[in-house]
Amino acid sequence: MKKLNMIVGKKQIVLASLVMILGVAVYLNWQFAKNDGQFDLTTGNTVSNKNYGDAALVNQTDDYFTQAHLDKEKTRDASVETLSEQIADDTLSAEELKTAKEKSEALNQQIEAEKNIETMVKAKGFADCLAYLDDGKARLIVKTEGLKKEEVAQIKDIILQEVDVLNENISIVEKK
């Protein structure tokens, strides 16, 4: 009896218990990780009420502005890259190089002005907006439920402070 007590003592029982608890924890962690955390402990079954193809999981309200910002950024990046490649081209004449540098500087100023307009309009309390500047025209798409005359005037003032365009060449579009 003394020999059995030596083999199975308090330390060995505590150690065996800790190993068993660790094993259960590893199993539960594996089950949660495998099923995105959806595991029913009472039945041991996975619960999956998600259907990843449903449109209900996609937020449609901000989708327009998010996609438009991404598209605008891609277009601008492609333009900047093209101009950078032209400037780096060794076969350009001095006049062509000067023209490419002027276009690059004008594009950088345009991008900066658009970002400043968007930032200032958002600072006025609008949820989101997109500014497009080209050929002496300014177009702004604003996320709003309805614009008041005062808000239109504020937006036009922001645009006129940032760029040199005629008042009649400013277009403001509401997008819900």
N, C-alpha and C positions, 0 to 999 in steps of 0.2 A: 504494500500500500504506500509505503514511503517513497518508493521509486516512481510510482504513478503521479504522486504529488509533485515531484521534481520536474517531470516532463510537462505536465499541464498545470502551470501556476497562474497567478493573477496576471502577470505580464503577458503570458501567451494568450490568455483569453482576451485581454484588451487589444493586443495586436491583431488577433483574428477578427475581432469586431470592427476595428478600423479598416482592415483590408476589405471586409464585406461591405461596409458603408462606402468606401472608395469605389468598389465595383458597381454598386447601385448608382452612385453619382455619375460614373462614366457612362453607364447604360442610358440613364435619363438624358444626359447631355447629348449623346449620340442620337437619341430619338428626337429631341428638340431641334437639333441642327439639321437632321434629315428632313424634317417636315415644317420648316420655317417657324418653329415654336408652337405649332398647333398640335398638341398632344393631350388627349383626355386621360387624366390619371385614374379616373374611376373605372374606365373600361379597358384602358390600355390601347385604345385605337387612335389613329390619327384623325384629326378633324380638319377637313379642308372645305371651306365654303367660298374659296376664292376661285374665280374663273378669269384667268389672265387675259382672255380675249375680249371680255366685255368692255364696252365703251364707258361703263359706269366708273371704271377705275381711272379714267383719263379726265383731267380737269380741262374742260373745254373753254372756260371763261378767259383764262390768260394765255391760251394756246396761240391765238392770233399774234399777240404782241411778242411772245417768246420766239415764235417762228420767224416773225418779221425782223426782230433784232438779230437773230442768227443769220438770216439770209443777207441782211444789210452788212453785217460784219464780214461774212464770207466774200461778198462782192468787193468791199473796201480792201480787204486783205489781198485779194487777187490783183486789184488795181495797183496797190502799193508794191507788190512783188514784181509785177510787170515793169513798172517804172524803175524799180531798183535794178532789175536785170538790164534795162536799157542804159542806165547810167553806168553800170559796170562794164558794158560792152566796149572793147578797145577799138572797134572798127568805126565808131561814130565820129563824125566830124565835130569840130568845135561848136558849130552852130546847132547841130542836132543834140549835142550834149547839153548845151545851154537851154534849149527848148525842153528837154527831158527833165532837167533840174527845176525849171520854172513850173512845169506841170506837177512835179512831185511836191513842190512847196505849196502850190495852189490846192492840191488834193489834201495835204496835211492841214492847211488852214480851214478847208471846208469840213473835214472830219472834226476838227476841234470846235468849230462853230456849231455844228450839229449837236455835239455832245453837250456844249454849254447851254444851248437852247433847251434840250431835253432835261437837263439838270434843273434849270431855272423854272421850267413849267412844272416839273414834279414838286419843286419847292413851294409852288403856289397851291399845292394841295391836290393835284390830279394824280390818280393812281399810276398811270403810265402814259407814255407818248412816244411818237417817232417823228423825227425831223429829217426832211430831205431838202437839200439845197442844190440847185443846178440851174445853169443858164439864166441867172438873174431872177429866179423864182424860188419861193420858199413854200414848202408844203408840210403841214403838221397834222398828224393823226393823234387825237387825244381820246383816252379812255374816260368816258363820262356818260352820264345819263341825260345830259342836256346842258348846253352852254348858255350862260346869261351874257348880255351885252357887255357888262363890266369885265367878265372873264375873257371874252374875245378881245377886248381892248388891251387887257393886261398881256395876253399872249402876243398880240401884234407888237406891243411895246418891247417885249423881250426879244422878238425876232429882229425888230428894227435897230435895237441897241447892239445886236451881235453882228448883223450883216447889212450890207448896203443894197436893199431891194426896194422897189416901189410898193406902196401900200396895196395897190390893186393886183400885184403879183404874189400876194400872200394868200394861201389857201389853207383853211382850217377845217378838218373833217372830224366829226364825232364818231366814235366807235364804242359800242356798248360791250 
